Amino acid sequence: MADNPTETPQSRSEKRHESHIGTTYAAFIRHLSEVGKMETGVAECAAVSVVNALLHRIQPSEAKDLRAQLPRKLVEFLPKENQAAPGTRAFGRTREDFLRVVAEDLRKDISEVEPLVRAVFQGLREHISEGEADDVESNLPPDLQDLWRRTQ
């Protein structure tokens, strides 16, 4: 099959790049689905909700570092970095507060979301560098650190 003569090398490169972005995201979501024993759609919603809540619970500089290691397509589903973050007041300081925020976002009972949070935390820990995982953990209050660590 001949290449399209009107297609530029840049557009081919962009297509490959977009394909890679989609493949990375799909692999991440597939992994979450397996870890959490959940359907793909649930894994996608859980990933966005949990990561968004996590990004609002850690320091802005650390949130920026974490975003840089996430699949780009996942980042595209999150609120923009420059949007005002609600801060810890809205997202709470405790594990219970964190789970409540995720439950409200996913429209689930709070008793249903801890396994989802654990699955997303595990997927994140396996996707990001060990140093970044340690940095995220150090930004969390003790009861959330425990939840983060229990995914190891």
C-alpha positions in Angstrom: 0.0 0.0 0.0 1.5 3.3 -1.0 1.8 6.3 1.4 -0.5 9.2 0.8 1.6 11.7 -1.2 -0.2 14.6 0.4 0.5 13.4 3.9 3.4 15.2 5.5 5.9 13.5 7.7 4.7 15.7 10.5 1.1 14.5 10.2 2.3 10.9 10.2 4.3 11.6 13.3 1.4 13.3 15.0 -0.8 10.3 14.2 1.7 7.9 15.7 2.0 10.1 18.8 -1.8 10.2 19.2 -2.0 6.4 18.7 0.6 6.0 21.5 -1.3 8.3 23.8 -4.5 6.3 23.3 -2.7 3.0 23.7 -1.0 4.1 27.0 -4.3 5.3 28.4 -6.1 2.1 27.3 -3.4 0.0 28.9 -3.7 2.0 32.2 -7.5 1.6 32.2 -7.3 -2.1 31.3 -4.9 -2.6 34.2 -7.3 -0.7 36.6 -10.2 -2.9 35.4 -8.2 -6.0 36.2 -6.8 -4.8 39.5 -10.2 -3.6 40.7 -12.3 -6.3 39.0 -14.5 -3.7 37.4 -15.8 -2.8 34.0 -13.9 -0.4 31.8 -16.4 2.4 32.1 -16.3 2.2 35.9 -12.5 2.1 35.8 -12.4 5.3 33.7 -14.8 7.1 36.0 -13.0 5.9 39.1 -9.6 7.0 37.7 -10.8 10.5 36.9 -12.6 10.9 40.2 -9.8 9.5 42.4 -7.0 11.2 40.6 -8.8 14.5 40.7 -9.4 14.2 44.5 -5.8 13.2 45.0 -4.4 16.1 43.0 -6.4 18.4 45.2 -5.1 16.8 48.4 -1.4 17.2 47.7 0.7 20.3 47.3 0.4 22.1 44.0 4.0 21.5 43.0 3.6 17.8 43.8 0.3 17.7 41.9 2.1 19.1 38.8 4.8 16.4 39.1 2.2 13.7 39.4 0.3 15.0 36.4 3.4 14.8 34.3 3.6 11.1 34.9 0.0 10.3 34.2 -1.3 9.0 30.9 -1.9 12.2 28.8 -5.4 11.2 27.9 -6.3 10.8 31.6 -4.9 14.3 32.2 -7.2 15.6 29.4 -10.2 14.4 31.4 -9.1 16.2 34.6 -9.8 19.9 35.4 -7.2 22.2 34.0 -4.2 22.9 36.2 -4.8 26.7 36.2 -8.4 26.3 37.5 -8.7 27.3 41.1 -8.4 24.2 43.3 -11.0 23.9 46.0 -8.2 23.1 48.5 -8.3 20.7 51.3 -11.4 22.2 52.9 -13.6 20.9 50.1 -11.6 17.7 49.7 -11.2 17.2 53.5 -8.2 16.1 55.5 -9.2 12.6 56.4 -9.6 9.3 54.7 -13.4 9.5 55.3 -13.5 12.9 53.7 -11.6 11.7 50.7 -13.9 8.6 50.3 -16.9 10.9 50.7 -15.7 13.2 47.9 -15.1 10.3 45.6 -18.5 8.7 46.5 -20.3 11.9 45.8 -18.5 12.4 42.5 -19.3 8.8 41.4 -22.8 8.9 42.8 -22.1 5.8 44.9 -22.5 5.0 48.5 -19.3 5.7 50.5 -19.2 2.0 51.5 -18.7 1.1 47.8 -15.8 3.4 46.9 -12.8 2.2 49.0 -12.1 -0.8 46.7 -12.2 1.6 43.7 -9.9 4.0 45.4 -7.5 1.2 46.3 -7.5 0.0 42.7 -6.8 3.4 41.3 -4.1 4.0 43.9 -2.5 0.7 43.0 -2.7 1.5 39.3 -1.1 4.9 39.9 1.7 3.4 42.1 2.5 0.9 39.3 2.4 3.6 36.6 4.5 6.4 38.3 8.1 6.3 39.5 8.9 5.0 42.9 10.2 8.5 43.9 7.0 10.1 42.8 4.9 7.6 44.7 7.0 8.4 47.8 6.4 12.1 47.2 2.7 11.7 46.9 2.6 9.6 50.1 4.5 12.2 52.0 1.9 14.8 51.0 -1.0 12.8 52.5 -2.3 12.8 56.0 -1.5 9.5 58.0 -4.9 7.8 57.4 -4.6 8.4 53.6 -1.0 7.4 53.6 -2.2 4.1 55.1 -4.7 3.6 52.2 -2.0 4.6 49.7 0.5 2.1 51.2 -2.1 -0.7 51.4 -1.9 -0.9 47.6 1.7 -2.1 47.6 
